[in-house]
Every structure is written in C-alpha cells, then in structure tokens.
C-alpha cells in the first residue's frame, strides 16, 4: 500500500532557525486548520451524507489527508 522513505526530496540546511515560522508550519499540520483537523471533518461529514458514492469519496479524502503529514 504505502511505503515511506524518511529522506527529503531536496537537501535542507537550516542556517538561522526561526521559532515563529516553525510555530506557523506546525499549526498547519496539527492545528485547527491543519491536515489532521481536515481529516476529522471529512470523516465526520460522511455519517450525514445520504448518498453512498459521496460517503465513499469523503472516506477516501479523510483517510488520505494524514498521508500528507510526515512526523519525525
């Protein structure tokens, strides 16, 4: 199904760490507007959907969202 290689597509060298920018990036992954929040919204909406095809699409999208995240 999925295989995850823990290597970056491009090499990254951080010369000057910036905690404010890091806070914004992390909030996009796990904050209320982040990928995990979006995944939960899609999966919760599927229970109110009257059409089976649309339920399947919401399930697919909701389960795909966490695949975008990469945790160390």
Secondary structure as UniProt FT lines:
FT   HELIX           19..30
FT   TURN            32..33
FT   HELIX           35..45
FT   HELIX           46..48
FT   HELIX           52..65
FT   HELIX           66..68
//
